[in-house]
Amino acid sequence: MSGSKSLGTLRWLRRNYNGFVGSLAPPIQRVPKSISRSMTTETEIPDVSPLTTFADAHVAGQSLNPDDFPSPVWNPAPAVATLYDFPTLEPLKFLEYSHQHLLLPLRRDILHRAIVYEGDKTRQGTASTKWRDDVHGSGRKIRPQKGTGRARLGDKKSPMLRGGGVAHGPHPRDFSTGLPKKVYDLAWRTALSYRYRRGQLIIVNDNITFPQEVSPHWLTDVFEKNQWGKCFGRSLMITEVKKERLFKAVAQIGQHARVLDREDVDVKDLLETGRLIVEKTALDRMLFRHSRDLKTRPARA
């Protein structure tokens, strides 16, 4: 009898426990099926997604094809410059250059390496002196080592004597240092980009000339009126070829400007003055020559 009561008690506790747990279930579980289905919308699910492809390949141990995950294409805007007429500075047209030519960020470390490389390359290193072995003369000892009461001396080629050799004097040597071509090309384009960003790159047509028999006062007035003169940091004029008459005219106003042909221009020259006045052909050929580190080089001018 006690066993049947215990069994009945257990059944009662089980029914009460199930009812108590059911009352704690989330309300969404007690919503009628007809109401929950009426609020759903049908959508189309793609058969294969990139995540599924990646997971399947990872489980199967297969290598992924990069074409399955195309990366977004970034096409930066080109650098837009104005082509001017010289010396009237009348705008002629707009020019477009790649962002890798005139929109590079400023890299002081690259510019410093290029300028040091150019300076070391231009050092002559021709200083020459005669060391002790280079002096002509006998190697006989001048006086005995002891007994004279005077300082000991060797031969007459000693650096302590007049006419003797120089102690640790300079000999001809090469001061040039190495720099990768790609780094040097990057320094060129970085310097031009620095000038372009600051509005100090003036591109003119291929006709930088002055009238014949021009006076220095007229040239000075031209540079001062255009704010190119000494008070504004001087100007560097770059031509494609050397023009004798132009070079002689600018030499008369050296305090306001200097002129170089394209072959004589270095990175230091691009940063030394206040602005650059460069012919379009000269600029295009400089960019073509110093784009060896790029996959796509500009067209030859």
C-alpha positions in Angstrom: 0.0 0.0 0.0 2.8 2.4 0.9 4.5 1.5 -2.5 1.4 2.5 -4.5 1.2 5.8 -2.5 4.8 6.5 -3.3 4.3 5.8 -7.0 1.3 8.2 -7.0 3.3 10.9 -5.3 6.1 10.6 -7.8 3.6 10.9 -10.7 2.0 14.0 -9.2 5.4 15.6 -8.7 6.3 14.9 -12.3 3.1 16.5 -13.6 3.6 19.6 -11.5 7.3 19.9 -12.6 6.4 19.7 -16.3 3.8 22.4 -15.8 6.1 24.6 -13.9 8.9 24.4 -16.6 6.4 25.0 -19.4 5.3 28.2 -17.7 8.9 29.5 -17.8 9.3 28.9 -21.6 9.7 32.1 -23.8 6.4 33.6 -25.0 7.4 33.0 -28.7 7.2 29.3 -28.0 3.5 29.6 -27.0 2.5 31.7 -30.0 0.1 29.7 -32.3 1.7 28.4 -35.4 -0.6 30.2 -37.7 0.3 33.7 -36.2 4.1 33.1 -36.3 4.0 31.9 -40.0 1.9 34.9 -41.1 4.7 37.3 -40.1 7.5 35.6 -42.1 8.6 36.7 -45.6 10.2 34.5 -48.3 13.7 35.4 -49.5 16.0 33.8 -52.0 19.1 32.3 -50.5 22.2 32.0 -52.8 23.3 28.5 -53.5 27.0 29.1 -52.8 28.4 32.0 -50.8 32.1 32.9 -50.5 32.0 31.9 -46.8 30.6 28.5 -47.8 33.3 28.1 -50.4 36.0 29.0 -48.0 34.6 26.5 -45.4 34.3 23.7 -47.9 37.8 24.2 -49.1 39.2 24.4 -45.6 37.5 21.1 -44.6 38.6 19.4 -47.9 42.2 20.7 -47.5 42.2 22.3 -50.9 43.9 25.5 -51.9 41.7 28.5 -52.7 41.7 30.3 -56.0 42.3 34.0 -55.6 39.7 34.7 -58.3 37.0 33.4 -56.0 37.6 36.4 -53.7 38.1 39.4 -56.0 39.6 42.4 -54.2 38.1 45.8 -54.8 39.8 47.9 -57.4 41.2 51.2 -56.2 41.6 53.8 -58.9 43.0 57.0 -57.3 42.4 60.3 -59.1 45.2 61.6 -61.3 47.1 64.8 -60.7 45.7 67.7 -62.7 48.2 70.4 -63.7 47.8 73.5 -65.9 50.0 74.2 -68.9 51.0 77.8 -69.3 52.4 79.9 -72.1 55.7 81.6 -71.4 56.3 84.4 -70.5 52.7 85.6 -70.5 51.6 82.8 -68.3 48.3 82.4 -70.2 46.6 79.0 -69.4 46.6 76.8 -72.4 45.1 73.4 -71.3 45.0 70.9 -68.4 47.4 68.0 -68.1 46.9 64.8 -66.2 49.7 62.8 -64.5 49.5 59.6 -62.6 49.2 59.7 -58.8 52.5 57.8 -58.6 54.3 60.7 -60.3 53.0 63.9 -58.7 50.9 62.8 -55.7 53.4 60.8 -53.6 53.6 61.5 -49.9 56.6 63.4 -48.5 59.4 61.0 -47.6 62.2 63.0 -46.0 64.3 59.9 -45.4 64.3 59.0 -49.2 65.1 62.6 -50.1 68.0 62.7 -47.6 69.5 59.4 -49.0 69.3 60.7 -52.5 71.0 64.1 -51.7 73.8 62.3 -49.8 74.2 59.9 -52.7 74.5 62.8 -55.1 76.9 64.7 -52.9 79.2 61.7 -52.4 79.2 61.1 -56.1 80.4 64.6 -57.0 83.3 64.6 -54.5 86.6 64.6 -56.4 88.7 62.7 -54.0 92.0 63.9 -55.7 93.8 65.1 -52.6 97.3 63.4 -52.5 100.2 63.6 -50.2 103.5 61.7 -49.9 103.8 59.3 -47.0 107.1 58.2 -45.6 107.5 55.5 -48.2 106.8 57.9 -51.0 109.5 60.4 -50.2 112.7 60.1 -52.2 115.9 59.6 -50.2 118.1 57.2 -48.3 117.1 55.1 -45.4 120.3 55.7 -43.6 120.0 56.6 -39.9 120.9 60.2 -39.4 122.8 59.8 -36.1 123.6 57.1 -33.6 120.9 55.9 -31.3 122.9 56.7 -28.1 125.8 58.8 -27.1 124.9 62.2 -28.6 122.6 63.4 -25.9 120.1 64.4 -28.5 116.7 62.9 -29.5 116.8 59.7 -31.4 116.1 59.9 -35.1 115.7 57.5 -38.0 116.1 58.4 -41.6 115.5 61.8 -43.1 112.0 60.8 -44.4 110.6 61.0 -40.9 107.4 63.0 -40.6 109.0 65.0 -37.8 111.7 66.5 -40.1 111.4 69.1 -42.8 111.1 67.5 -46.2 109.9 64.3 -44.7 106.7 62.4 -45.4 103.2 63.3 -44.1 101.8 61.3 -41.3 98.5 59.7 -42.3 98.0 62.2 -45.2 95.2 61.9 -47.7 95.5 59.7 -50.8 93.3 59.7 -53.9 90.1 57.7 -53.2 86.5 57.3 -54.3 83.9 58.9 -52.0 80.9 57.6 -54.0 78.3 55.5 -52.2 75.7 53.2 -53.5 71.9 53.7 -53.7 69.4 51.4 -55.5 68.0 52.8 -58.7 64.5 52.3 -57.5 65.1 54.4 -54.4 66.7 57.1 -56.4 63.8 57.2 -58.9 61.4 57.4 -55.9 63.3 60.4 -54.6 62.9 62.2 -57.9 59.2 61.7 -58.0 58.8 62.5 -54.3 60.6 65.9 -54.9 58.4 66.7 -57.9 55.3 65.7 -55.9 56.4 68.0 -53.0 56.6 70.9 -55.4 53.3 70.0 -57.0 51.4 69.8 -53.7 52.7 73.2 -52.6 51.8 74.8 -56.0 55.5 75.4 -56.8 55.6 73.4 -60.0 54.9 75.6 -63.0 54.7 73.7 -66.3 55.1 75.8 -69.5 55.2 75.1 -73.2 58.5 74.1 -74.8 59.5 77.6 -75.6 61.2 79.3 -72.6 62.9 82.2 -74.4 63.4 85.9 -73.9 63.5 88.6 -76.5 66.9 89.4 -78.1 69.2 91.8 -76.4 67.0 91.9 -73.3 68.2 94.1 -70.4 68.8 92.8 -66.8 66.3 95.4 -65.6 63.5 94.0 -67.8 64.3 90.4 -66.6 64.3 91.6 -63.0 60.9 93.2 -63.5 59.5 90.0 -65.0 60.5 87.9 -62.1 59.5 90.4 -59.5 56.0 90.9 -61.0 55.4 87.2 -61.2 56.7 86.7 -57.6 59.5 84.5 -58.8 62.5 86.6 -57.7 64.8 86.8 -54.7 62.2 87.9 -52.2 60.2 84.8 -53.0 63.0 82.2 -52.9 64.4 82.4 -56.4 63.3 80.1 -59.2 64.8 77.2 -61.1 64.1 77.1 -64.9 64.5 73.6 -66.5 64.7 73.3 -70.3 64.9 70.2 -72.5 68.0 71.4 -74.3 70.6 74.0 -73.5 69.8 77.4 -74.9 72.8 79.7 -75.0 70.9 83.0 -75.2 68.6 82.0 -72.4 71.5 80.9 -70.2 73.4 84.1 -70.8 70.3 86.3 -70.0 69.5 84.5 -66.7 73.2 84.6 -65.7 72.8 88.4 -65.5 70.1 88.1 -62.8 71.6 85.2 -60.8 70.1 86.5 -57.5 66.6 85.9 -58.9 66.8 82.7 -60.9 69.0 80.0 -62.3 68.5 77.8 -65.4 69.6 74.2 -66.1 69.0 71.8 -68.9 67.3 68.5 -68.1 70.6 66.5 -68.1 72.2 68.6 -65.3 69.3 68.5 -62.9 69.6 66.6 -59.6 67.2 65.9 -56.7 69.0 68.7 -54.7 68.3 71.2 -57.5 64.6 70.4 -57.3 64.4 71.3 -53.6 67.0 74.2 -53.5 64.9 77.1 -54.9 61.5 78.4 -54.2 59.8 77.0 -57.3 60.3 75.1 -60.5 59.5 76.5 -64.0 59.9 73.5 -66.3 59.1 72.8 -69.9 56.5 70.1 -70.5 58.8 67.9 -72.6 61.5 68.1 -69.9 59.1 67.1 -67.2 57.7 64.2 -69.2 61.2 62.8 -69.9 62.3 63.2 -66.3 59.2 61.2 -65.2 59.8 58.5 -67.9 63.5 58.2 -66.9 62.8 57.9 -63.2 59.9 55.4 -63.3 61.9 52.2 -63.3 60.3 51.1 -60.1 56.8 51.2 -61.5 55.0 48.5 -63.3 53.6 50.9 -65.9 55.9 53.6 -67.1 54.6 56.8 -68.7 54.8 57.2 -72.4 58.0 58.5 -73.8 57.9 62.2 -74.6 
